[in-house]
Amino acid sequence: MSDLFSPFTLRGVTLKNRIGVSPMCMYSCRDDGVPTDWHIQHLVSRSVGGAGLVITEASAVVPEGRITPADVGIWNDTQMAAHARIVAAIHATGSVAGIQIAHAGRKASRAAPWVHGPAVPSWTCMAPSAEAFEGFAVPQAMTEADIANTISAFAEAAKRSVKAGYRFIEIHGAHGYLGHQFCSPISNRRNDSWGGDFEGRTRFIREVATAVRAVIPEEVVLALRISHTDWVEGGWTTEESVELARRVKALGVDLIDVSSGGLDAGQKIVLGPGYQVPGADAVKHGADMPVAAVGMITEPAQAQAILTEGKADLILLARVLLREPYWPLRAAVELGRSDTLGVPPQYERGWNALAKLAMDTDIAAPMHAL
């Protein structure tokens, strides 16, 4: 049985616990892809809060791969230097810094989500096929040269990520972005070696994984985020996700981060607490490899149960950590594991008093009353 507060080792990296900060886009750069002080504050608040892994948001491997002009990038050395500040600050807290490298494909060139109105692309989007996401501009179908250049861009981004100090690199192949677009028959209508059957549709992701693994050190963790299903009839399936996981495992991918959806506006998602955990469970046991679970995991007992039942190896949290950056500290108190979590000395007396109060009064997480 895995404990939420037990260490987790992949390759040469050991996380102090099984709690991670899922990559969340902040849309808060200038039009240059350079992370700012906002990103340091946002991410380090979560590492101080006790998460074992903190993953920087989707960082575009080329300018036209950004979802919005305000996205983070990792395609040049100026951006790399800013990332290095983030990494150093996270590592100083005892957490491991990770990065998600990404290309938005046909879902690029948008305004930030809080800016309303129709899409007004500021650059030409590329995708496997000239098939638009609903309400978006029609993308340009990628040529062989475009595909080769994009794979090389992922490898270059990975090299910069390592130079910045990241010890965990995640390839974004989910949520309807470029890697997912290649995998799904809904968005990939190609009839060449990059489309058609499962072999062709998954070729792009497999070649990106191969290229990235070849340029990063042996001890650096390589993860892949996937959408295990499109939630649309005729789309990408959980069974295909299991087979893809088997294939990339052989290429040096160490962990699959299992999410879902995002490719088609007609998706019918069955929402509920832990609604994506069955996909993680299927990939973990079907491919016999470590997985991260995500999706409406909000309570410590719920997170622990997922690990206890062997459905995942790592719990990645998103919105709950926006509401409560110190969720891991609360979880340690609720689960009676406050002795295992290294609380910053500046906060130690307060948290120790909270743990004692919980033990003495036999109540769960009284922190909300403080």
C-alpha positions in Angstrom: 0.0 0.0 0.0 1.3 3.5 -0.9 0.9 6.2 1.6 0.1 9.8 0.6 3.2 10.9 2.6 5.6 8.1 1.6 8.5 9.0 -0.8 8.1 8.2 -4.5 11.2 7.5 -6.6 11.4 7.5 -10.4 14.9 7.2 -12.0 17.2 9.5 -10.1 14.4 11.6 -8.5 12.7 11.1 -5.2 9.6 13.0 -4.3 9.1 13.5 -0.5 5.4 12.6 -0.9 2.8 11.5 -3.4 1.2 15.0 -3.8 1.9 17.0 -6.9 0.8 20.4 -8.3 -0.7 19.8 -11.7 0.4 22.2 -14.5 -2.1 25.0 -14.7 -2.0 27.8 -17.3 -1.9 31.3 -15.7 -2.0 33.3 -18.9 0.2 35.9 -17.2 3.2 36.5 -19.3 3.9 39.5 -21.5 4.0 38.7 -25.2 7.4 37.1 -24.9 6.8 33.8 -23.1 9.1 34.8 -20.2 7.9 33.7 -16.7 7.5 36.6 -14.3 7.5 37.2 -10.5 3.8 36.1 -10.6 4.8 32.6 -11.6 7.4 32.4 -8.9 4.9 33.5 -6.3 2.2 31.2 -7.6 4.4 28.1 -7.8 6.5 28.5 -4.7 3.4 29.1 -2.6 2.5 25.5 -3.4 5.9 24.1 -2.8 6.0 25.9 0.6 2.6 24.3 1.2 4.1 20.9 1.1 3.6 19.4 -2.4 6.4 16.9 -3.3 6.2 17.9 -7.0 5.5 21.3 -8.5 4.9 21.3 -12.3 5.2 24.6 -14.1 2.4 25.2 -16.5 2.3 24.2 -20.2 5.4 25.9 -21.7 5.3 26.3 -25.5 8.1 24.8 -27.5 7.6 27.4 -30.3 5.8 30.8 -30.3 3.0 29.5 -32.5 2.4 26.7 -30.1 1.1 28.9 -27.4 -2.6 28.8 -26.4 -2.6 32.6 -25.9 0.0 35.3 -26.4 0.3 35.4 -22.6 1.5 31.8 -22.3 4.8 30.7 -20.9 7.5 29.5 -23.4 10.7 27.6 -23.3 12.0 28.1 -26.8 14.8 30.6 -26.1 17.5 31.3 -23.5 15.9 34.4 -22.0 12.9 32.2 -21.1 15.3 29.5 -19.8 16.9 32.0 -17.4 13.5 33.0 -16.0 12.6 29.3 -15.5 15.9 28.8 -13.7 14.8 31.3 -11.0 11.5 29.3 -10.5 13.4 26.0 -10.3 15.8 27.3 -7.7 13.0 28.7 -5.6 11.0 25.5 -5.7 14.1 23.3 -4.9 15.0 25.5 -2.0 11.7 24.4 -0.3 12.5 20.7 -0.7 10.0 20.1 -3.5 11.0 18.8 -7.0 10.4 21.2 -9.9 8.8 19.8 -13.1 7.8 21.4 -16.4 5.2 20.5 -19.0 6.4 21.2 -22.5 3.6 21.7 -25.0 2.2 22.8 -28.4 -1.4 23.8 -28.7 -1.8 22.9 -32.4 -5.3 23.9 -33.6 -6.2 25.2 -30.2 -3.5 27.9 -30.3 -3.8 31.7 -30.9 -6.6 32.4 -28.5 -7.3 35.2 -26.0 -7.0 34.5 -22.2 -10.1 32.6 -21.0 -11.4 35.7 -19.0 -11.4 37.8 -22.2 -14.8 37.2 -23.9 -15.5 37.4 -27.6 -14.8 35.4 -30.8 -11.4 34.0 -31.7 -9.1 36.5 -33.4 -6.0 34.6 -34.3 -2.8 36.5 -34.3 -0.8 33.8 -36.0 -1.5 30.8 -38.2 -2.2 27.6 -36.3 -1.0 24.2 -37.4 -2.5 20.8 -36.8 -2.3 17.2 -38.2 -5.2 18.0 -40.5 -7.2 21.1 -41.6 -9.9 20.3 -39.1 -11.0 23.1 -36.8 -12.0 22.8 -33.2 -15.5 24.2 -32.8 -15.4 28.1 -32.8 -11.7 28.2 -33.7 -10.0 29.1 -37.0 -9.3 26.3 -39.5 -5.6 25.3 -39.0 -3.1 24.6 -41.6 -2.3 20.9 -42.1 1.3 20.2 -41.1 3.8 19.2 -43.8 6.4 16.5 -43.2 8.9 19.4 -42.6 6.5 21.0 -40.1 6.3 17.7 -38.1 10.0 17.2 -38.1 10.7 20.8 -37.0 8.1 20.4 -34.2 9.6 17.2 -32.9 13.0 18.9 -32.9 11.5 21.9 -31.0 10.3 19.5 -28.2 13.8 18.1 -27.9 15.3 21.6 -27.8 12.8 22.7 -25.2 13.7 19.6 -23.1 17.4 20.5 -23.3 16.6 24.0 -22.1 14.5 22.6 -19.3 17.3 20.5 -18.0 19.7 23.5 -18.2 17.2 25.5 -16.1 17.3 22.7 -13.5 14.1 20.9 -14.0 14.3 17.2 -12.9 10.9 16.1 -14.2 9.7 16.8 -17.8 6.2 16.1 -18.9 5.2 16.0 -22.6 1.7 17.4 -23.1 -0.3 14.9 -25.1 -3.8 15.7 -23.7 -6.7 18.1 -23.6 -7.0 18.4 -27.4 -3.6 19.9 -27.9 -1.2 18.9 -30.7 -0.1 15.5 -29.4 -3.7 14.5 -28.7 -4.8 15.9 -32.1 -2.4 13.4 -33.8 -3.7 10.5 -31.7 -7.4 11.0 -32.1 -9.2 9.9 -35.4 -11.6 12.9 -34.9 -8.8 15.4 -35.5 -6.3 13.4 -37.5 -7.6 12.7 -41.0 -4.2 12.1 -42.6 -3.7 9.2 -44.9 0.1 9.1 -44.7 2.4 7.5 -42.1 1.3 10.1 -39.5 -2.3 9.1 -39.6 -4.8 6.4 -40.4 -4.4 3.5 -38.0 -3.3 3.4 -34.4 0.4 3.1 -35.5 0.2 6.1 -37.7 -1.8 8.3 -35.3 0.5 7.7 -32.4 3.7 8.1 -34.3 4.0 11.8 -33.5 3.8 11.2 -29.7 6.2 8.3 -29.9 8.7 10.2 -31.9 8.5 13.2 -29.5 9.1 10.9 -26.6 12.1 9.3 -28.3 13.6 12.6 -29.2 13.2 14.0 -25.7 14.5 11.0 -23.9 17.6 11.0 -26.2 18.6 14.6 -25.1 17.9 14.5 -21.4 20.1 12.9 -18.7 19.3 9.3 -17.6 18.4 10.5 -14.1 15.7 13.0 -15.3 12.1 11.8 -15.2 10.1 11.8 -18.4 6.3 11.8 -18.1 3.5 12.0 -20.7 0.1 13.5 -20.0 -2.7 11.9 -22.0 -6.4 12.2 -22.3 -7.4 8.6 -21.8 -10.7 9.1 -23.7 -12.3 11.8 -25.9 -15.7 11.1 -24.3 -17.0 11.0 -27.9 -18.1 8.0 -29.9 -15.5 7.2 -32.6 -12.8 9.1 -30.8 -9.7 8.1 -28.9 -10.3 5.4 -26.3 -9.0 4.1 -23.0 -7.9 0.9 -24.7 -5.8 2.9 -27.1 -4.4 4.8 -24.2 -3.3 1.6 -22.5 -1.5 0.5 -25.7 0.1 3.9 -26.2 1.4 3.7 -22.6 2.9 0.3 -23.3 4.7 1.7 -26.4 6.1 4.8 -24.7 7.2 2.9 -21.7 9.5 1.0 -24.0 10.9 4.3 -25.2 11.9 5.6 -21.8 8.7 7.3 -20.5 8.6 6.8 -16.7 5.0 7.9 -15.8 1.7 8.5 -17.5 -0.3 11.5 -16.2 -3.9 10.4 -17.0 -6.5 13.0 -17.7 -9.3 13.0 -20.3 -11.3 15.1 -22.9 -10.6 18.4 -24.4 -10.5 17.4 -28.1 -14.1 17.7 -29.2 -16.8 20.2 -28.2 -19.3 17.4 -28.4 -17.7 15.5 -25.5 -20.1 14.0 -22.9 -18.1 13.9 -19.7 -19.6 12.1 -16.7 -18.4 14.4 -13.9 -18.0 13.4 -10.3 -15.3 13.1 -7.5 -12.3 11.3 -9.0 -14.1 10.8 -12.4 -10.8 10.3 -14.2 -9.3 7.8 -11.8 -10.7 4.8 -13.6 -8.6 5.8 -16.6 -5.5 6.0 -14.5 -6.3 2.6 -13.0 -6.7 1.1 -16.5 -3.4 2.5 -17.7 -1.5 1.6 -14.6 -2.5 -2.1 -14.7 -2.9 -2.4 -18.4 0.6 -1.0 -19.2 2.2 -2.0 -15.8 3.7 1.4 -15.2 3.4 4.3 -12.7 0.6 6.7 -13.3 -0.7 10.0 -11.8 -4.3 10.5 -11.1 -6.1 13.9 -11.6 -9.6 15.2 -11.7 -11.9 16.4 -8.8 -9.7 14.9 -6.1 -10.3 17.4 -3.3 -10.1 15.6 0.1 -7.2 13.9 1.8 -9.1 10.7 2.6 -10.1 10.5 -1.1 -6.5 10.9 -2.3 -5.3 8.3 0.2 -8.0 5.8 -0.9 -6.9 6.1 -4.5 -3.4 5.1 -3.5 -4.5 2.4 -1.0 -6.7 0.8 -3.7 -3.7 0.7 -6.0 -5.3 2.9 -8.7 -2.4 5.4 -9.0 1.0 6.1 -7.7 0.9 9.9 -7.6 -1.9 12.4 -6.9 -1.9 15.6 -8.9 -4.0 18.5 -7.7 -5.1 21.6 -9.5 -8.1 23.9 -8.6 -8.1 22.7 -4.9 -4.5 24.1 -4.6 -5.6 27.4 -6.1 -8.1 27.6 -3.2 -5.9 26.1 -0.6 -2.1 26.2 -1.3 -1.4 24.5 2.0 -3.6 21.5 1.3 -0.8 19.0 1.9 -0.3 20.4 5.4 -4.0 20.0 6.1 -3.9 16.5 4.7 -1.1 15.6 7.0 -3.1 16.7 10.0 -6.3 15.0 8.9 -4.5 11.7 8.1 -2.4 11.8 11.3 0.8 12.1 9.3 2.0 15.5 10.4 5.3 14.0 11.6 6.2 13.0 8.0 5.8 16.4 6.3 8.6 18.9 6.5 6.9 22.1 7.5 8.9 25.2 7.0 10.4 26.3 10.3 8.7 29.6 10.0 5.4 27.8 10.1 6.3 24.8 12.3 4.9 26.1 15.6 1.5 26.9 14.2 1.1 23.6 12.4 2.3 21.6 15.3 -0.3 23.3 17.5 -2.9 22.5 14.9 -1.9 18.8 14.8 -2.0 18.6 18.6 -5.5 20.3 18.7 -6.7 17.7 16.1 -5.3 14.8 18.2 -6.6 16.1 21.5 -10.1 16.9 20.3 -10.4 13.9 17.9 -11.7 16.1 15.1 -10.6 16.4 11.5 -8.8 19.4 10.2 -9.9 22.2 12.5 -7.8 24.6 10.5 -10.9 26.2 8.9 -11.8 27.5 12.3 -8.5 29.2 12.8 
